[in-house]
Amino acid sequence: MDDSLASRTHAYLIAAPTGTQLFDNASGNGTFVNGVRVTAVTLRPGDIITIGNTDLLFTGGTTVTPRVDVQAAGGVQAHQLGLTIDGHHLLTNVSFTARPGTLTAVIGPSGAGKSTLIKLLGGTTAPTAGHVSFDGHDVHAEYATMRSRIGMVPQDDVVHRQLTVDQALSYAAQLRLPPDTSKSDRRAVVDRVLSELELTEHRSKRVDKLSGGQRKRASVALELLTGPSLLILDEPTSGLDPALDRQVMSMLRRLADAGRTVIVVTHSLTYLNMCDQVLLLAPGGKTAYAGAPKDIGAAMGTTDWADIFAWVSSRPDDAHAVFMARNPQAAQPARAPAPAGPVGQPARTSTSRQMLTLARRQIRLVLADRGYTLFLVLLPFILGALALVVPGDVGLGEASTNGGAPNEPTQLLILANIAAVFMGTALTIRDLVGERVIFRREQSVGLSAGAYLAAKIVVYASFAALQTAVVTAIVVYGKGGPTQGAVALGNPVVELYAALALTAIVSAVFGLLWSSLARSSEQILPVLVVVIMLSIVFSGGLIPVTARIGLEQASWFLPARWGFAASASTIDLLKVAPLMTVDDPLWHHATRWWLLDMGVLLLLGVVVAVLVYRRLRLPTQDGPDGTTGGGSRAAVIVIALVLVAGFVAGLSYLTRGGTTRPAAVGPLADTPAQGAAPEQEKITDADLPGLLLDPATVGASMPELADADPTTETAHHSATAAPPACASAVSAGAAGAYPPGFTAVAGQQLSAGSDSNAGVSQWVTAYPDADAAAGVQDRQINEWRNCAGSTVTLTMPGQPARQITVAEPESVDGALVVTYTESGRSCQHALATDSNVVAEVEACAPTGEDHPALDLLTKITDQIE
């Protein structure tokens, strides 16, 4: 069979005792019997078998022959077509016939229903009255088998302008022809189409370098790849000069002379003499004339098209009445339209093959746009370079309130995350809206929406990952990477990159959603600006949204919020940024919170991808009322609202402990910035143990300890806690409280033998200078404050775990003081710095008794001159 849509072994016949059976051989385009797609069926004499665009007649036995009655009933037959939507008549009683080998022009003033008519002829919209047949098949009742026979060329070009003509046709052939078509066969089809349309000498030119007429021929070439016998064109000469207009009409004449049925909607009247017939529509979709161009004078009383259009526009009912009087056969009652058949699956290759082809084409499209490629290459370097102007030298490490840039980690993180959002969104936001016409036409002839979307996500995700790698590298190596260790992936830099890359990728998916919603390319720039502004506001880093009803819930639907939270968790922002004003659970430096942040970010990407897919799906054939299933749409909306409510409720429960905390407010308002300490005598390592109080001195405040035997310590203990950062708040001498650099440690434990609930723990730690010692207290201010109001599980070395409830820390005479309780006792923990020494005392007593920790701490620091 000479049919482009027929597979090499498309189907086979078997003579069985019950009759001749037809089996589809897993063909890409399907086998149809009497308009119904089948996989196996027992044939009866007279059945029509359709393979590709070819009809075969089964005559009995194992014999099939080409259908010979097609020429008699061939071409388009439209009878009494009508379309009414919401009481408005868009098309009324339109009847005409267009045989194979003819060229028909559809003309008329604006609002005459020309575009509506070709939608009905092409099968994409079902009429409310009348019917359309082509080659003896009802177009709407048998749409699944008819769609491959109809080539539709919209007014806008359906060829990517960045590609050469040969590239565009080669990719289209891979997408449209059967999967078992060899490369040489595809090349032969492309060569044949180029030759027929006189484009061979232009095959290596980019489409955007062609003339208007040549571009229109390239659009037609795409349709001819599958050999349609009906070609419908919408305004192919729009915007062309008279010479190009003549070229296009001459091309259409040649296509019709080759045996095709060609129908063209046009406003150009100059070359109507090339057509076999003209269909003139009046406003309201009423027929005013149908016949040969040369007979228009006899029918209308003039050959002046200006006068004809003026009369038809001003008196459409009269024009239609005159036509009906001259053509009484057109007034015959129309039979009820046949129920619209299933849209069916058009000819298509496998989804995976389509995705690979589309991915290759997408990469070529990006690289072919040199200006856009240069922008993509330079953008991450520009955004990364902006990070280098952030003041400070700790990068994403731990900043100090007495340093010159206490907000450096926060500023870098905000910049990196907004860069990721911008790069991802900018990659895709212009994509779908820019090629919507091309996609819809490709989809109607077999392109899978899933393959199309998957290819774009894979390609743009790869670009986003590369761009994010550049930004991450500049930030980490130019300013300094995280110092708090990873929480999930073993390496904090890798973990930071993963968070930023996923943010950029999900933002790219969001960009596809905005692009699918935009009606024109002009709307893209304002949308991009709004997206970036919303991301800055709702990320939570620049403007607090935690525990702010409405704002916090709104932020959960933006990738910037979760990307910032995941990266904040990685670098332990609550610890490294001393002036951070938010206690957000999503930022906690713990595996479960990082995984939650990344999980929700990924979930947002998946949900938005599904929404984009729904926007891209080929709609079902429009019904008479223009609807496509309102009941199912309402059900989807209800389910979506329920899921959104569950999402918000679940996150509200998980993050219920989040609070906003203005910097240096409440009981810590008097805590002085330690900064540079006054000139004092440094305590040597040898003198450090002498600062500890003996039992007698302690006994003056806690008599039960006056005779206690002291236990000395020379190293900080390795207590663990949940949350981990709270170990230093509920246990004096915890190793986690002291950054590296100290030179000596001295500790002493005093316990009352008669009461296990009473005891004192003293610790003094020497650093090389006063600035280093002051930095410890600056750090502990945030650590203790973040633990306020929480229940901490503390495990001391060699002891069982204990549950401790922490109160609000406060500042007393420059010392940091916090009280906490556990079963049977309560404790006071006090910490202060003096000279190069950090001193802390923990005093515990039975519940209800006084705590002398602050008094004992003062006695220690008073010894330092």
Secondary structure as UniProt FT lines:
FT   TURN            4..5
FT   TURN            8..9
FT   STRAND          11..16
FT   TURN            17..18
FT   STRAND          19..24
FT   STRAND          31..33
FT   TURN            34..35
FT   STRAND          36..38
FT   STRAND          40..42
FT   TURN            45..46
FT   STRAND          48..51
FT   TURN            52..53
FT   STRAND          54..60
FT   TURN            61..62
FT   STRAND          63..66
FT   HELIX           70..73
FT   STRAND          76..85
FT   TURN            86..87
FT   STRAND          88..98
FT   TURN            100..101
FT   STRAND          103..107
FT   TURN            110..111
FT   HELIX           114..122
FT   STRAND          129..134
FT   TURN            135..136
FT   STRAND          137..138
FT   TURN            139..142
FT   HELIX           143..146
FT   HELIX           147..149
FT   STRAND          150..153
FT   TURN            161..162
FT   HELIX           165..176
FT   TURN            179..180
FT   HELIX           183..196
FT   TURN            197..198
FT   HELIX           200..202
FT   TURN            203..204
FT   HELIX           207..209
FT   HELIX           212..224
FT   TURN            225..226
FT   STRAND          230..234
FT   TURN            236..239
FT   HELIX           242..257
FT   TURN            258..259
FT   STRAND          261..265
FT   TURN            270..271
FT   HELIX           272..274
FT   STRAND          277..282
FT   TURN            283..285
FT   STRAND          286..291
FT   HELIX           293..295
FT   HELIX           296..300
FT   HELIX           305..314
FT   HELIX           316..326
FT   HELIX           328..331
FT   HELIX           351..368
FT   HELIX           370..387
FT   TURN            388..389
FT   TURN            395..396
FT   TURN            401..402
FT   TURN            406..407
FT   HELIX           408..428
FT   TURN            429..430
FT   HELIX           431..434
FT   HELIX           436..444
FT   TURN            445..446
FT   HELIX           449..479
FT   HELIX           492..517
FT   HELIX           521..523
FT   HELIX           524..538
FT   TURN            546..547
FT   TURN            549..550
FT   HELIX           551..555
FT   TURN            556..557
FT   HELIX           559..571
FT   HELIX           573..576
FT   TURN            578..579
FT   STRAND          582..583
FT   HELIX           585..587
FT   HELIX           591..616
FT   TURN            624..625
FT   HELIX           630..654
FT   TURN            655..657
FT   STRAND          659..660
FT   TURN            663..664
FT   HELIX           666..668
FT   TURN            669..670
FT   TURN            685..687
FT   HELIX           688..691
FT   HELIX           695..699
FT   TURN            700..701
FT   HELIX           703..705
FT   TURN            706..707
FT   STRAND          711..713
FT   STRAND          720..722
FT   HELIX           724..726
FT   TURN            727..729
FT   TURN            732..733
FT   HELIX           735..737
FT   TURN            740..741
FT   STRAND          744..752
FT   TURN            753..754
FT   STRAND          755..766
FT   HELIX           770..787
FT   TURN            788..789
FT   STRAND          791..795
FT   TURN            797..798
FT   STRAND          802..806
FT   STRAND          810..812
FT   TURN            813..814
FT   STRAND          815..822
FT   TURN            823..824
FT   STRAND          825..834
FT   TURN            835..836
FT   STRAND          837..846
FT   TURN            847..848
FT   HELIX           853..861
FT   TURN            862..863
//
